[in-house]
Amino acid sequence: MDINLIFKIAGIGIITAVLSLVLKKAERDEQAMMTTLAGLIVVLMLLIDRIGELFSTVKAVFGL
Protein backbone atom coordinates (compact mmCIF):
# COMPACT_ATOMS: atom_id res chain seq x y z
CA MET A 1 0.00 0.00 0.00
CA ASP A 2 1.25 3.43 -0.88
CA ILE A 3 2.17 5.58 2.13
CA ASN A 4 1.10 8.73 0.27
CA LEU A 5 -2.46 7.43 0.12
CA ILE A 6 -2.49 6.99 3.88
CA PHE A 7 -1.23 10.55 4.38
CA LYS A 8 -3.87 11.91 2.00
CA ILE A 9 -6.64 10.10 3.87
CA ALA A 10 -5.30 11.31 7.23
CA GLY A 11 -5.05 14.88 5.95
CA ILE A 12 -8.59 14.84 4.64
CA GLY A 13 -9.79 13.40 7.95
CA ILE A 14 -8.05 16.09 9.99
CA ILE A 15 -9.33 18.92 7.78
CA THR A 16 -12.86 17.51 7.84
CA ALA A 17 -12.81 17.11 11.61
CA VAL A 18 -11.61 20.67 12.18
CA LEU A 19 -14.16 22.14 9.78
CA SER A 20 -16.94 20.11 11.36
CA LEU A 21 -15.93 21.22 14.85
CA VAL A 22 -15.81 24.89 13.82
CA LEU A 23 -19.21 24.67 12.14
CA LYS A 24 -20.77 22.95 15.17
CA LYS A 25 -19.43 25.67 17.47
CA ALA A 26 -21.03 28.24 15.13
CA GLU A 27 -24.33 26.34 15.50
CA ARG A 28 -24.40 25.28 11.87
CA ASP A 29 -25.02 21.60 12.42
CA GLU A 30 -26.40 20.92 8.94
CA GLN A 31 -23.30 22.32 7.24
CA ALA A 32 -21.09 20.37 9.65
CA MET A 33 -22.81 17.14 8.68
CA MET A 34 -22.53 17.96 4.97
CA THR A 35 -18.81 18.69 5.43
CA THR A 36 -18.33 15.31 7.08
CA LEU A 37 -20.20 13.56 4.28
CA ALA A 38 -18.16 15.41 1.65
CA GLY A 39 -14.95 14.27 3.34
CA LEU A 40 -16.18 10.69 3.38
CA ILE A 41 -17.07 10.83 -0.32
CA VAL A 42 -13.65 12.24 -1.22
CA VAL A 43 -11.90 9.45 0.69
CA LEU A 44 -14.10 6.80 -0.93
CA MET A 45 -13.29 8.20 -4.36
CA LEU A 46 -9.59 7.89 -3.54
CA LEU A 47 -10.12 4.27 -2.52
CA ILE A 48 -12.25 3.06 -5.44
CA ASP A 49 -9.28 1.69 -7.39
CA ARG A 50 -7.87 -0.05 -4.32
CA ILE A 51 -11.25 -1.66 -3.57
CA GLY A 52 -11.40 -2.92 -7.16
CA GLU A 53 -7.93 -4.44 -6.78
CA LEU A 54 -9.03 -6.09 -3.52
CA PHE A 55 -12.03 -7.73 -5.20
CA SER A 56 -9.87 -8.92 -8.08
CA THR A 57 -7.39 -10.46 -5.66
CA VAL A 58 -10.16 -12.18 -3.69
CA LYS A 59 -11.60 -13.59 -6.93
CA ALA A 60 -8.17 -14.87 -7.97
CA VAL A 61 -7.49 -16.47 -4.58
CA PHE A 62 -10.81 -18.29 -4.40
CA GLY A 63 -11.01 -19.01 -8.12
CA LEU A 64 -14.37 -17.34 -8.65
Phi and psi in degrees as GROMACS dihedral restraints (atoms count N, CA, C in turn):
[ dihedral_restraints ]
;  ai    aj    ak    al  type     phi  dphi    fc
    3     4     5     6     1   -77.8    20    10
    4     5     6     7     1   128.9    20    10
    6     7     8     9     1   -67.4    20    10
    7     8     9    10     1   -28.2    20    10
    9    10    11    12     1   -64.2    20    10
   10    11    12    13     1   -35.9    20    10
   12    13    14    15     1   -63.6    20    10
   13    14    15    16     1   -40.4    20    10
   15    16    17    18     1   -64.6    20    10
   16    17    18    19     1   -41.9    20    10
   18    19    20    21     1   -65.7    20    10
   19    20    21    22     1   -37.9    20    10
   21    22    23    24     1   -62.9    20    10
   22    23    24    25     1   -44.7    20    10
   24    25    26    27     1   -64.3    20    10
   25    26    27    28     1   -42.3    20    10
   27    28    29    30     1   -64.1    20    10
   28    29    30    31     1   -41.4    20    10
   30    31    32    33     1   -63.3    20    10
   31    32    33    34     1   -43.8    20    10
   33    34    35    36     1   -63.7    20    10
   34    35    36    37     1   -39.5    20    10
   36    37    38    39     1   -64.0    20    10
   37    38    39    40     1   -41.9    20    10
   39    40    41    42     1   -66.6    20    10
   40    41    42    43     1   -45.6    20    10
   42    43    44    45     1   -62.4    20    10
   43    44    45    46     1   -42.9    20    10
   45    46    47    48     1   -63.9    20    10
   46    47    48    49     1   -42.1    20    10
   48    49    50    51     1   -64.4    20    10
   49    50    51    52     1   -42.5    20    10
   51    52    53    54     1   -65.3    20    10
   52    53    54    55     1   -45.7    20    10
   54    55    56    57     1   -61.9    20    10
   55    56    57    58     1   -41.1    20    10
   57    58    59    60     1   -64.0    20    10
   58    59    60    61     1   -42.7    20    10
   60    61    62    63     1   -62.9    20    10
   61    62    63    64     1   -43.5    20    10
   63    64    65    66     1   -63.6    20    10
   64    65    66    67     1   -43.0    20    10
   66    67    68    69     1   -67.1    20    10
   67    68    69    70     1   -36.4    20    10
   69    70    71    72     1   -67.2    20    10
   70    71    72    73     1   -37.5    20    10
   72    73    74    75     1   -66.9    20    10
   73    74    75    76     1   -27.6    20    10
   75    76    77    78     1   -87.7    20    10
   76    77    78    79     1     9.6    20    10
   78    79    80    81     1    58.9    20    10
   79    80    81    82     1    40.5    20    10
   81    82    83    84     1  -118.5    20    10
   82    83    84    85     1    69.8    20    10
   84    85    86    87     1   -65.3    20    10
   85    86    87    88     1   -36.5    20    10
   87    88    89    90     1   -64.7    20    10
   88    89    90    91     1   -43.7    20    10
   90    91    92    93     1   -67.6    20    10
   91    92    93    94     1   -33.4    20    10
   93    94    95    96     1   -64.5    20    10
   94    95    96    97     1   -41.6    20    10
   96    97    98    99     1   -67.2    20    10
   97    98    99   100     1   -40.1    20    10
   99   100   101   102     1   -65.5    20    10
  100   101   102   103     1   -36.0    20    10
  102   103   104   105     1   -64.1    20    10
  103   104   105   106     1   -42.7    20    10
  105   106   107   108     1   -63.3    20    10
  106   107   108   109     1   -43.5    20    10
  108   109   110   111     1   -64.4    20    10
  109   110   111   112     1   -39.0    20    10
  111   112   113   114     1   -63.8    20    10
  112   113   114   115     1   -40.8    20    10
  114   115   116   117     1   -62.5    20    10
  115   116   117   118     1   -41.2    20    10
  117   118   119   120     1   -63.5    20    10
  118   119   120   121     1   -41.7    20    10
  120   121   122   123     1   -65.2    20    10
  121   122   123   124     1   -40.7    20    10
  123   124   125   126     1   -62.6    20    10
  124   125   126   127     1   -43.9    20    10
  126   127   128   129     1   -64.7    20    10
  127   128   129   130     1   -42.0    20    10
  129   130   131   132     1   -63.9    20    10
  130   131   132   133     1   -35.4    20    10
  132   133   134   135     1   -67.5    20    10
  133   134   135   136     1   -33.1    20    10
  135   136   137   138     1   -67.9    20    10
  136   137   138   139     1   -30.0    20    10
  138   139   140   141     1   -94.0    20    10
  139   140   141   142     1    -3.8    20    10
  141   142   143   144     1   -57.9    20    10
  142   143   144   145     1   -44.9    20    10
  144   145   146   147     1   -64.3    20    10
  145   146   147   148     1   -41.6    20    10
  147   148   149   150     1   -65.5    20    10
  148   149   150   151     1   -37.2    20    10
  150   151   152   153     1   -67.0    20    10
  151   152   153   154     1   -38.8    20    10
  153   154   155   156     1   -62.4    20    10
  154   155   156   157     1   -41.6    20    10
  156   157   158   159     1   -63.2    20    10
  157   158   159   160     1   -39.4    20    10
  159   160   161   162     1   -61.1    20    10
  160   161   162   163     1   -46.3    20    10
  162   163   164   165     1   -64.6    20    10
  163   164   165   166     1   -37.8    20    10
  165   166   167   168     1   -63.4    20    10
  166   167   168   169     1   -41.2    20    10
  168   169   170   171     1   -65.8    20    10
  169   170   171   172     1   -42.1    20    10
  171   172   173   174     1   -63.6    20    10
  172   173   174   175     1   -41.8    20    10
  174   175   176   177     1   -61.4    20    10
  175   176   177   178     1   -42.6    20    10
  177   178   179   180     1   -67.1    20    10
  178   179   180   181     1   -38.6    20    10
  180   181   182   183     1   -67.6    20    10
  181   182   183   184     1   -44.4    20    10
  183   184   185   186     1   -91.4    20    10
  184   185   186   187     1    -0.7    20    10
  186   187   188   189     1    65.2    20    10
  187   188   189   190     1    38.4    20    10
